[in-house]
Amino acid sequence: MKPVQVLFDEPLLRRLDADEEVRRLGRSAVLRRAVAEYLRKRRARTTAERYRRAYGKREGLGEEFRGWEDQGAWPET
């Protein structure tokens, strides 16, 4: 692991340090997990957006599949 410096304002740091899980596991463990969760959610949003852009266009499927365009649809989010 590599140490990094992170700045927190005093009220946020006090709230973090008051947390039971932070006291039990330590700041680093909790912050690592929070960052991993943030990155997982960010990747999922990015992937979903790429799929929407790639497959969400209503340009049709071409002559070979004419008439099948409305057989599938993206779920509303």
Summary of the structure (lengths in Angstrom):
residues: 77
radius of gyration: 22.3
end to end distance: 37.9
largest distance: 63.6
contacts: 120
relative contact order: 0.07
helix: 65%
strand: 0%
